[in-house]
Amino acid sequence: MRGLSRRIAALFTASAVVAALINLTPTAAYADTLISQGKPATSSSVEGAFVAGNAVDGVAGSRWSSLATNDQWLQVDLGSTVTLTRAVLTWEAAYGSAYKIQGAAAPGGPWTDLASVTGGDGGVDNVTLTGSARYVRMLGITRATPWGYSLFEFQVYGEVGGNPGDPCPATNAALNKPAAASSLQGAGFPASAAVDGNTGTRWSSLAADPQWIRVDLGSTQTVCSIDLRWEAAYASAFQLQVSGGPDGPWTTLKTVTGATGGVQTHAVSGSGRYVRVYGTARGTGYGYSLWEFAVRTTTGPPDPNIPGGGDLGPNVHVIDPSMSSASIQAALDTVFTQQESAQFGTGRHAFLFKPGSYNVNAKVGFYTSIVGLGQNPGDVVINGGVTVDAGWFNGNATQNFWRSTENLAVQPTGGENRWAVSQAAPFRRMHIRGNLNLAPTGYGWASGGYIADSKIDGSVGPYSQQQWYTRESTIGGWVNGVWNMVFSGVVGAPANSFPEPVYTTLQNTPIAREKPYLYVDGGGNYRVFVPALRTNARGHSWANGPTAGSSLPLTDFYVAKPTDTAATINAALAQGLNLLLTPGIYRINAPININRANTIVLGLGLATIIPENAATAIKVADVDGVKLAGFLIDAGPQKSDVLIEVGPASSSADHAANPTTLQDVFVRIGGAFAGNATTSVVINSDDVIIDHTWLWRGDHGEGIGWNVNTAETGLIVNGDDVLATGLFVEHYRKYDVEWYGERGRTIFFQNEKAYDPPNQASYMNGTVKGWAAYKVGPNVNVHEGWGMGSYCYFNVDPTIEVDRVFEVPIKPNVKFHSLLAVSLGGNGRINRVINDTGAPAFGTATIPSKVVSYP
């Protein structure tokens, strides 16, 4: 708890200083002007009611405060590019001992350092700046106290009349363009009157909520500002939106609440042909009425010739057979040394091996991918190993996350390859010419994992692995099982025998399409192969020759770099290009919009997207055959409603012949910093395949706590005929999975309930103790699941109980097979497995409670 007496003392001291600064007339030494006061401000996080705008309001005593982690920022939009001279920071008692002042032309960067401060002692900092920017932010590096960063005032000064060109031009792109509205008050108030440049004519709507007005810019353009001149009948709350089509789907660039009308300028960032103001609450008893609705764009229509293909970036290491084994091994070892224990680090790497034979041992650390560039796995042979162990964590493999290997053959040294991983570590299109060991050296704990489209000539030994899912593969044998071993379409899998041994075996996978992958053709050109859809799939797809499918040249892809903005990426997508994300961290302030059927978004080296300003990271329209694969979404500090949305809420199209797929798409909330999102993934479209995902609200790392990395639900499925194969969802504060679509199916589900509810009272679903891990909606008539487990480990209050971990309607066609519940070490109690069925799971013996079938 922060000390109240400390706050009050600091408040009076800082208030006097702020008052003096606000009334300060610049001396000859500062021929500059205070520009930031009253301008729009945003921040990475907010502590309670201490919002960003308080730091630029000129009011003595009001302040902004962040959450208590180092990586936090406060940003102000100056409205146009300004030649900067200084920044004055008036700290509350929770100050930064090290921070940067940075500038940018766009709200999401890229950012340029204008000044760096170390050894700060709080109070008032007067920092000299050199450079120009429209957006200026304080980026905290190190806190001086256990609390967050807190500023009474953040004042940015610049030279009046010394500004370079405004990157958001004054030209009104909406002027005299076609406009439409949801309603009209009468014929004398048409939508066109708001875009005619005449401040004496206006559009007015009927007196109801919601209402909208939209304008067609004539082509897709990058919008940087929306200017509104309200008549007396104004909106107190509204959204500013863009779309590629007149009927959506709409992307919200900004949500405004508490507005008071008048003349408003709203800085935004996003691309679309159609722009609309969507009113959600009226400020008066009348309708909505605008004298003028102006749209400003940065470059007019986007370049219709954005090139495809190109350089894969510095973190893609292309390996050629002409290179010496020693040089290849040195490159692998250098990256592994950096990445072995860098669980929440910023490094991202992909090693791409061209066809040939190599004598190396590739140790695979965090955010590292080892990939063969042949069209078939046997085109690249590693004589040695592609291995993961757990020496960095004292032989415990339960945190060996976020890494991958794909599309190559391994002739393992000693006849056995070790892949001791847990979640988010896909093992795809691999040929192991020997045995595969899934446990760490010493057989410490492990909690994985996933194999697909692979061939293991020998046996697979999970040993200490608690659970595992294997699909469409061929294996020489399977050694044992701990709690939950699931197979679908696997040649050589053990027979179905749950509860003992713990094998759940389906002869086929109902629908499958393997992940797209990069390869080189006979001419040495990069291409992306797109495997074909399979039904009732069994065995690896390349058993009888090359995998069926189609091939695309790399020139059909926009090869993105981490410095790219959402606007640039969306312009490339709108042009018709697919998207290849090279390794790195992408900070975006607007959604990546996938509006075209069959679009591919493929990440290399666990490319990571961080949505800022509470944005959704990816939005997919209700179209056929979109393929999302191989990347991580890291929730931003400002709480997003949804991180990935597949189909808008109104989705209804049939995609059975060409479903959308999500493969190796992972979500993280907290761990690297205090991320926040209400729901991680929402599936509104029908006929979607979710193939191997880990949706994780962090239980360790930075920014962790019940009220710190807040996230209510991992996955919500509203679409019909959705199939999940390899569904890992953990630690959300309410339901981990909610499923409302008909005919849904899940093959393998792994879950841990949230570790950190402070007490039973804070972990109640009405009168029900706790929240189920997997809920099927009461109106669903057909649903089925196989091989599903949920565990509890309440490490804050071990007396907490969960009444049930599977909550489903009692109907004959809602069926479940091979369920289990576990209390890990007796830290908490699960009273029933599914509805009111299943013995309780509790006690330090960590013995699962199992249900073979339900009902």
VEXVEX-644685 format. One record per residue (C-alpha): residue in one letter; x, y, z. Coordinates in pm, whole numbers, padded with zeros to 5 digits, always signed. Layout:
AXYZ ...
***
This chain:
M+00000+00000+00000 R+00137+00341-00089 G+00176+00573+00206 L-00092+00843+00221 S+00124+01084+00420 R+00398+01062+00158 R+00144+01146-00116 I+00003+01449+00065 A+00347+01594+00143 A+00460+01549-00215 L+00136+01696-00346 F+00178+02028-00166 T+00544+02055-00265 A+00481+01971-00630 S+00170+02189-00651 A+00374+02496-00573 V+00634+02404-00832 V+00372+02329-01098 A+00195+02658-01035 A+00522+02842-01080 L+00600+02660-01403 I+00255+02714-01550 N+00282+03087-01500 L+00644+03108-01608 T+00718+03350-01891 P+01004+03217-02102 T+01326+03415-02062 A+01565+03504-02341 A+01741+03175-02277 Y+01423+02995-02385 A+01279+03161-02693 D+01022+02885-02702 T+00656+02816-02636 L+00473+02561-02425 I+00300+02344-02686 S+00186+02029-02505 Q-00067+02181-02266 G-00420+02061-02337 K-00311+01834-02622 P-00422+01468-02653 A-00219+01238-02428 T-00200+00861-02400 S+00000+00622-02186 S+00109+00261-02166 S-00096+00211-01849 V-00294+00396-01586 E-00311+00352-01211 G-00674+00404-01118 A-00810+00748-01209 F-00468+00905-01270 V-00504+00928-01649 A-00254+01055-01905 G-00441+01380-01972 N-00377+01493-01615 A-00009+01547-01700 V-00081+01801-01975 D-00382+01984-01826 G-00188+02264-01652 V-00378+02190-01331 A-00166+02195-01017 G-00208+01872-00824 S-00355+01648-01094 R-00125+01374-01214 W-00069+01069-01432 S+00047+00745-01269 S+00142+00416-01434 L+00142+00057-01319 A+00444-00056-01120 T+00671-00191-01394 N+00973-00032-01561 D+00862-00034-01926 Q+00597+00243-01914 W+00545+00560-02117 L+00347+00883-02140 Q+00289+01034-02486 V+00150+01366-02608 D+00035+01457-02959 L+00148+01814-03035 G-00088+01830-03333 S+00186+01896-03589 T+00559+01852-03622 V+00745+02097-03398 T+01111+02195-03364 L+01164+02099-03000 T+01372+02284-02741 R+01308+02129-02400 A+01081+01921-02180 V+00993+02001-01819 L+00890+01703-01607 T+00739+01765-01266 W+00755+01435-01083 E+00533+01317-00804 A+00719+01119-00536 A+00711+00807-00761 Y+00968+00919-01019 G+01197+00776-01282 S+01565+00754-01203 A+01635+00672-01568 Y+01421+00758-01868 K+01427+00880-02226 I+01245+01158-02405 Q+01162+01035-02754 G+00999+01182-03063 A+00813+01036-03362 A+00612+01142-03664 A+00341+00880-03598 P+00181+00771-03270 G+00329+00422-03288 G+00680+00532-03382 P+00945+00456-03495 W+01088+00656-03204 T+01402+00870-03200 D+01583+00943-02874 L+01580+01318-02807 A+01738+01298-02462 S+01840+01033-02208 V+01838+01092-01834 T+02013+00873-01578 G+02059+00927-01207 G+01739+01129-01180 D+01638+01238-00829 G+01276+01340-00887 G+01141+01690-00837 V+01150+01904-01150 D+01364+01802-01449 N+01435+02059-01721 V+01564+01853-02014 T+01713+02005-02330 L+01582+01852-02653 T+01724+01859-03004 G+01512+01752-03297 S+01161+01770-03439 A+00855+01555-03377 R+00479+01559-03361 Y+00455+01292-03093 V+00674+01319-02783 R+00692+01068-02503 M+00865+00996-02176 L+00978+00632-02184 G+01057+00505-01837 I+01366+00285-01809 T+01413+00247-01433 R+01183+00338-01144 A+01331+00498-00835 T+01060+00354-00608 P+00860+00030-00591 W+00563+00214-00747 G+00509+00320-01106 Y+00596+00650-01274 S+00394+00954-01171 L+00403+01302-01329 F+00216+01611-01218 E+00309+01778-01546 F+00482+01683-01869 Q+00550+02006-02056 V+00701+02010-02403 Y+00837+02336-02547 G+00924+02420-02907 E+00997+02705-03145 V+00691+02878-03287 G+00724+02930-03660 G+01018+02693-03681 N+00825+02379-03765 P+00898+02162-04065 G+00607+02041-04276 D+00321+01883-04088 P+00317+01509-04168 C-00063+01524-04156 P-00147+01773-04435 A-00437+02017-04407 T-00598+01897-04731 N-00946+01756-04667 A-00963+01421-04848 A-01338+01397-04775 L-01430+01726-04943 N-01722+01675-05185 K-01679+01297-05179 P-01985+01065-05170 A-02136+01048-04821 A-02412+00842-04663 A-02575+00825-04322 S-02784+00590-04112 S-03073+00841-04105 L-03170+01200-04181 Q-03367+01445-03972 G-03513+01567-04300 A-03433+01626-04665 G-03268+01957-04580 F-02995+01788-04374 P-02828+01533-04605 A-02501+01354-04535 S-02338+01542-04822 A-02384+01869-04632 A-02115+01758-04383 V-01850+01717-04654 D-01924+02019-04875 G-01683+02261-04708 N-01971+02492-04614 T-01993+02557-04240 G-02349+02684-04288 T-02491+02349-04403 R-02514+02036-04194 W-02614+01673-04166 S-02860+01581-03889 S-02984+01237-03787 L-03293+01108-03618 A-03298+01127-03237 A-03186+00771-03160 D-02871+00576-03079 P-02663+00461-03257 Q-02631+00669-03576 W-02352+00713-03827 I-02222+00915-04119 R-01964+00781-04363 V-01764+00919-04653 D-01609+00734-04948 L-01257+00866-05012 G-01255+00691-05350 S-00952+00475-05274 T-00775+00325-04975 Q-00584+00599-04799 T-00385+00635-04478 V-00584+00852-04239 C-00393+01068-03990 S-00663+01306-03860 I-01041+01337-03849 D-01179+01686-03785 L-01537+01739-03666 R-01736+02060-03636 W-02046+01979-03433 E-02372+02169-03439 A-02540+02210-03097 A-02671+01852-03123 Y-02342+01672-03066 A-02217+01326-02971 S-02095+01272-02619 A-01955+00933-02720 F-01857+00806-03062 Q-01610+00596-03258 L-01397+00694-03557 Q-01376+00401-03798 V-01235+00293-04135 S-01319+00010-04372 G-01231-00125-04712 G-01598-00156-04808 P-01912+00053-04751 D-02064-00209-04521 G-01754-00295-04322 P-01605-00475-04146 W-01514-00159-03958 T-01190-00095-03774 T-01213+00149-03486 L-00925+00396-03491 K-01038+00591-03186 T-01311+00576-02924 V-01419+00908-02772 T-01621+00944-02453 G-01717+01245-02244 A-01710+01476-02548 T-01872+01820-02531 G-01913+01909-02900 G-01763+02215-03068 V-01467+02186-03304 Q-01260+01874-03254 T-00941+01738-03410 H-00864+01372-03355 A-00524+01230-03445 V-00565+00873-03571 S-00366+00616-03765 G-00511+00360-04002 S-00601+00287-04362 G-00933+00255-04539 R-01141+00376-04828 Y-01448+00447-04618 V-01436+00660-04304 R-01725+00699-04064 V-01827+00863-03740 Y-02029+00612-03540 G-02225+00786-03266 T-02307+00577-02960 A-02439+00838-02716 R-02598+01178-02784 G-02510+01481-02579 T-02862+01627-02617 G-03217+01509-02664 Y-03187+01562-03040 G-03004+01356-03299 Y-02645+01395-03417 S-02557+01699-03626 L-02231+01791-03800 W-02153+02111-03987 E-01837+01954-04124 F-01669+01613-04129 A-01313+01643-04264 V-01060+01366-04317 R-00689+01430-04353 T-00454+01170-04502 T-00076+01145-04507 T+00008+01046-04861 G-00324+01023-05037 P-00383+00682-05191 P-00118+00427-05091 D+00148+00341-05340 P-00013+00086-05573 N+00331-00057-05634 I+00440-00168-05286 P+00694-00435-05378 G+00667-00797-05272 G+00962-01014-05178 G+01296-00881-05065 D+01548-00920-04784 L+01450-01145-04492 G+01626-00923-04239 P+01928-00956-04008 N+01774-01215-03774 V+01719-01475-04047 H+02034-01685-04071 V+02044-01866-04406 I+02265-02176-04393 D+02417-02318-04712 P+02593-02655-04763 S+02901-02468-04888 M+02955-02327-04538 S+03188-02516-04305 S+03042-02718-04019 A+03250-02515-03775 S+03111-02182-03893 I+02752-02312-03887 Q+02802-02456-03538 A+02950-02128-03416 A+02651-01932-03547 L+02406-02173-03383 D+02597-02167-03053 T+02619-01788-03048 V+02244-01747-03079 F+02176-02029-02833 T+02399-01861-02574 Q+02191-01546-02614 Q+01856-01723-02615 E+01895-02023-02382 S+01745-01848-02078 A+01603-01533-02244 Q+01246-01629-02162 F+01114-01273-02191 G+01394-01128-02401 T+01363-00933-02724 G+01580-01152-02949 R+01406-01332-03237 H+01592-01570-03472 A+01528-01815-03754 F+01791-02050-03899 L+01695-02155-04251 F+01889-02454-04385 K+01903-02485-04761 P+01877-02839-04907 G+02181-03048-04822 S+02345-03243-04542 Y+02493-03081-04228 N+02703-03215-03940 V+02589-02992-03654 N+02394-02997-03329 A+02137-02720-03318 K+02046-02638-02959 V+01719-02444-02969 G+01663-02161-02721 F+01378-01916-02674 Y+01233-01745-02984 T+01445-01955-03216 S+01327-02160-03513 I+01529-02427-03693 V+01378-02476-04038 G+01458-02676-04348 L+01417-02500-04683 G+01349-02813-04881 Q+01007-02885-05021 N+01016-03214-04830 P+01173-03293-04490 G+01433-03528-04639 D+01579-03249-04852 V+01765-03118-04545 V+01948-03366-04321 I+02102-03276-03986 N+02359-03533-03872 G+02372-03455-03502 G+02057-03314-03349 V+01796-03043-03318 T+01762-03043-02943 V+01605-02880-02641 D+01710-02954-02282 A+01654-02774-01953 G+01998-02710-01803 W+01922-02338-01778 F+01633-02418-01537 N+01799-02689-01328 G+01653-02974-01531 N+01293-02848-01518 A+01146-02822-01870 T+00808-02672-01772 Q+00917-02328-01896 N+01072-02433-02227 F+00830-02226-02437 W+00831-02028-02765 R+01060-02211-03008 S+01011-02444-03304 T+01158-02682-03557 E+01015-02772-03895 N+01066-02949-04225 L+01392-03138-04192 A+01536-03481-04119 V+01759-03559-03822 Q+02006-03848-03800 P+02058-03815-03422 T+02391-03873-03253 G+02357-04186-03041 G+02027-04273-03206 E+01809-04039-03000 N+01704-03676-03043 R+01591-03481-02734 W+01303-03230-02756 A+01219-03147-02394 V+00965-02867-02425 S+00637-02748-02286 Q+00382-02516-02450 A+00423-02316-02773 A+00707-02531-02910 P+00577-02691-03232 F+00752-02989-03387 R+00627-03005-03749 R+00719-03195-04064 M+01015-03361-03894 H+01174-03697-03980 I+01367-03842-03685 R+01578-04132-03804 G+01593-04283-03457 N+01417-04229-03125 L+01265-03908-02991 N+01299-03825-02620 L+01055-03560-02492 A+01197-03536-02139 P+01490-03331-02006 T+01815-03489-01894 G+01749-03635-01551 Y+01378-03669-01636 G+01268-03356-01453 W+00923-03209-01496 A+00792-03127-01842 S+00451-03007-01955 G+00418-03013-02335 G+00361-03041-02616 Y+00277-03093-02987 I+00390-03299-03287 A+00231-03278-03634 D+00294-03423-03982 S+00611-03600-03869 K+00777-03939-03894 I+00972-04092-03605 D+01137-04415-03713 G+01196-04531-03357 S+00994-04482-03040 V+00872-04160-02883 G+00950-04148-02512 P+00751-03880-02323 Y+00875-04014-01987 S+00807-03721-01745 Q+00582-03529-01985 Q+00246-03468-01818 Q+00052-03437-02143 W+00114-03443-02516 Y-00077-03424-02846 T+00035-03584-03171 R-00157-03566-03497 E-00120-03701-03853 S+00218-03861-03803 T+00387-04200-03822 I+00575-04335-03521 G+00762-04654-03443 G+00612-04674-03095 W+00515-04481-02781 V+00680-04557-02449 N+00454-04436-02166 G+00208-04175-02044 V+00165-03967-01729 W-00174-03795-01735 N-00298-03728-02086 M-00152-03857-02414 V-00371-03786-02718 F-00333-03904-03078 S-00538-03833-03388 G-00456-03981-03728 V-00126-04127-03605 V+00004-04447-03762 G+00168-04655-03490 A-00013-04485-03202 P-00108-04699-02902 A-00468-04820-02885 N-00729-04610-02710 S-00718-04718-02345 F-00805-04420-02123 P-00808-04412-01820 E-00522-04667-01795 P-00294-04636-01980 V-00375-04271-02036 Y-00404-04293-02415 T-00684-04128-02611 T-00658-04234-02974 L-00865-04125-03273 Q-00794-04310-03595 N-00826-03993-03804 T-00830-03617-03770 P-01163-03499-03917 I-01022-03195-04101 A-00660-03088-04133 R-00443-02853-04333 E-00077-02828-04255 K+00092-02497-04184 P+00230-02298-04481 Y+00608-02305-04499 L+00896-02129-04671 Y+01121-02324-04909 V+01356-02271-05204 D+01282-02405-05549 G+01526-02559-05795 G+01635-02215-05910 G+01718-02101-05557 N+01413-01875-05530 Y+01216-01843-05207 R+00858-01965-05226 V+00581-02041-04975 F+00410-02378-04999 V+00043-02394-04897 P-00064-02751-04811 A-00405-02870-04927 L-00701-02944-04702 R-00731-03308-04590 T-01038-03482-04452 N-01023-03787-04226 A-00647-03739-04231 R-00412-04014-04117 G-00034-04037-04133 H+00216-03772-04242 S+00121-03579-04555 W+00448-03659-04735 A+00431-04038-04684 N+00368-04113-05052 G+00545-03821-05216 P+00541-03443-05181 T+00263-03287-04973 A-00033-03190-05190 G-00095-02818-05222 S+00003-02503-05407 S+00311-02281-05419 L+00344-01903-05418 P+00651-01694-05502 L+00791-01471-05230 T+00706-01175-05453 D+00342-01239-05358 F+00432-01146-04999 Y+00506-00817-04833 V+00822-00898-04637 A+00765-00693-04324 K+01028-00557-04087 P+00972-00468-03718 T+00989-00097-03803 D+00678-00122-04023 T+00358+00042-03904 A+00009-00105-03919 A-00072+00150-04190 T+00211+00023-04411 I+00121-00341-04355 N-00248-00274-04422 A-00166-00085-04741 A+00032-00387-04865 L-00251-00623-04774 A-00507-00397-04942 Q-00293-00409-05255 G-00335-00789-05260 L-00005-00903-05109 N+00027-01170-04843 L+00235-01097-04532 L+00564-01249-04416 L+00672-01124-04072 T+01050-01142-04037 P+01183-01206-03684 G+01145-00916-03442 I+00895-00721-03234 Y+00625-00522-03414 R+00457-00241-03220 I+00134-00138-03389 N-00132+00114-03291 A-00410-00014-03518 P-00528-00361-03622 I-00374-00555-03907 N-00680-00601-04127 I-00718-00920-04332 N-01006-00854-04573 R-00912-01072-04872 A-00987-01444-04904 N-00687-01681-04894 T-00453-01422-04743 I-00150-01575-04569 V+00018-01420-04265 L+00331-01622-04188 G+00576-01540-03910 L+00941-01642-03889 G+01134-01683-03564 L+00829-01625-03342 A+00777-01273-03478 T+00591-01083-03207 I+00314-00825-03242 I+00244-00583-02957 P-00078-00382-03005 E-00053-00039-02843 N-00325+00208-02745 A-00567-00079-02665 A-00584-00186-03029 T-00686-00527-03160 A-00378-00691-03312 I-00542-00877-03603 K-00889-00861-03751 V-00998-01111-04016 A-01304-01052-04233 D-01565-01326-04287 V-01388-01462-04595 D-01256-01798-04713 G-00923-01957-04647 V-00720-01705-04445 K-00410-01865-04298 L-00249-01721-03984 A+00067-01902-03874 G+00383-01883-03670 F+00368-01568-03458 L+00312-01441-03104 I+00075-01168-02988 D+00202-00994-02674 A-00082-00790-02519 G+00002-00423-02475 P-00010-00233-02145 Q-00338-00060-02237 K-00621-00311-02221 S-00744-00436-02558 D-01096-00573-02582 V-00982-00849-02819 L-00638-00939-02954 I-00738-01160-03249 E-01082-01148-03408 V-01171-01393-03685 G-01483-01261-03853 P-01699-00973-03730 A-01987-01042-03494 S-02229-01064-03789 S-02039-01347-03962 S-02254-01611-04131 A-02079-01728-04451 D-02012-02098-04514 H-01639-02174-04537 A-01655-02555-04516 A-01473-02602-04848 N-01197-02357-04757 P-01171-02289-04384 T-00959-02026-04215 T-00673-02171-04008 L-00476-02050-03706 Q-00158-02253-03661 D+00116-02193-03405 V-00050-01862-03320 F+00025-01781-02958 V-00097-01511-02719 R+00078-01387-02406 I-00060-01148-02145 G+00207-01040-01898 G+00549-01191-01843 A+00757-00949-02047 F+00563-00654-01903 A+00214-00585-01767 G-00003-00664-02069 N-00383-00650-02056 A-00668-00777-02275 T-01025-00874-02196 T-01037-01165-02444 S-00743-01311-02633 V-00914-01470-02935 V-01272-01446-03065 I-01385-01674-03348 N-01704-01544-03511 S-01663-01709-03852 D-01784-02060-03924 D-01557-02350-04027 V-01236-02232-03860 I-00950-02469-03768 I-00752-02373-03457 D-00443-02591-03483 H-00203-02561-03193 T-00240-02244-02995 W-00128-02143-02647 L-00324-01858-02496 W-00145-01767-02174 R-00214-01517-01904 G+00129-01506-01742 D+00192-01659-01401 H+00559-01554-01378 G+00791-01287-01514 E+00736-00909-01513 G+00396-00746-01482 I+00226-01037-01307 G-00060-01011-01057 W-00434-01061-01018 N-00498-00692-01083 V-00190-00630-01298 N-00200-00848-01611 T-00577-00863-01624 A-00739-01097-01875 E-01083-01247-01835 T-01118-01507-02115 G-00877-01685-02347 L-01099-01807-02631 I-01460-01736-02728 V-01605-01936-03018 N-01928-01803-03167 G-01891-01962-03512 D-02035-02299-03610 D-01832-02605-03716 V-01508-02488-03554 L-01241-02752-03486 A-00959-02713-03233 T-00664-02954-03250 G-00414-02892-02973 L-00583-02624-02760 F-00373-02489-02473 V-00540-02209-02269 E-00422-02110-01923 H-00465-01886-01618 Y-00749-01653-01722 R-00948-01483-01448 K-01286-01621-01556 Y-01371-01889-01814 D-01063-01991-02008 V-01275-02109-02303 E-01636-02019-02389 W-01793-02203-02681 Y-02131-02093-02823 G-02117-02219-03183 E-02281-02541-03294 R-02098-02861-03386 G-01772-02752-03227 R-01500-03014-03168 T-01182-03012-02960 I-00915-03279-02981 F-00679-03229-02686 F-00726-02947-02437 Q-00470-02852-02172 N-00545-02596-01904 E-00427-02460-01574 K-00662-02236-01382 A-00533-01897-01270 Y-00275-01933-00995 D-00334-01601-00827 P-00691-01533-00708 P-00633-01368-00369 N-00914-01557-00197 Q-01235-01751-00259 A-01453-01439-00240 S-01271-01288-00537 Y-01304-01612-00734 M-01678-01668-00746 N-01905-01704-01049 G-02220-01589-00875 T-02286-01861-00619 V-02057-02107-00799 K-01704-02149-00666 G-01456-02053-00933 W-01490-02059-01310 A-01485-02360-01536 A-01188-02399-01769 Y-01411-02497-02063 K-01771-02382-02092 V-02014-02485-02363 G-02308-02246-02391 P-02652-02361-02273 N-02809-02326-02619 V-02555-02551-02793 N-02702-02885-02906 V-02401-03057-03065 H-02042-03048-02934 E-01769-03306-02875 G-01430-03317-02706 W-01153-03576-02661 G-00852-03587-02428 M-00908-03281-02212 G-00743-03190-01882 S-00754-02902-01635 Y-00532-02845-01332 C-00537-02607-01037 Y-00246-02458-00845 F-00371-02173-00627 N-00041-02048-00492 V-00178-01735-00320 D-00461-01904-00132 P-00439-02287-00148 T-00783-02321+00016 I-00964-02198-00299 E-01206-02443-00463 V-01345-02476-00815 D-01682-02646-00835 R-01617-02790-01183 V-01366-02745-01465 F-01596-02847-01753 E-01939-02684-01768 V-02166-02808-02048 P-02536-02844-02127 I-02681-03188-02053 K-02787-03298-02401 P-02736-03629-02584 N-02518-03482-02857 V-02292-03285-02624 K-02028-03552-02565 F-01689-03565-02395 H-01428-03840-02379 S-01119-03886-02161 L-01141-03599-01912 L-00926-03536-01608 A-00880-03283-01331 V-00570-03246-01112 S-00483-03048-00801 L-00110-02984-00823 G+00041-03063-00486 G-00288-02999-00310 N-00284-02626-00384 G-00657-02591-00425 R-00943-02830-00485 I-01154-02919-00789 N-01486-03052-00665 R-01612-03213-00987 V-01464-03278-01330 I-01765-03206-01556 N-02092-03059-01430 D-02169-03273-01124 T-01976-03578-01244 G-01631-03694-01138 A-01463-03734-00803 P-01293-03433-00644 A-00927-03365-00715 F-00728-03257-00409 G-00440-03353-00184 T-00064-03350-00204 A-00045-03684-00389 T-00143-03505-00715 I-00363-03790-00835 P-00593-03703-01128 S-00967-03746-01112 K-01079-03900-01443 V-01403-03930-01638 V-01395-04173-01930 S-01704-04039-02108 Y-01985-03791-02054 P-02279-03813-02045 
***
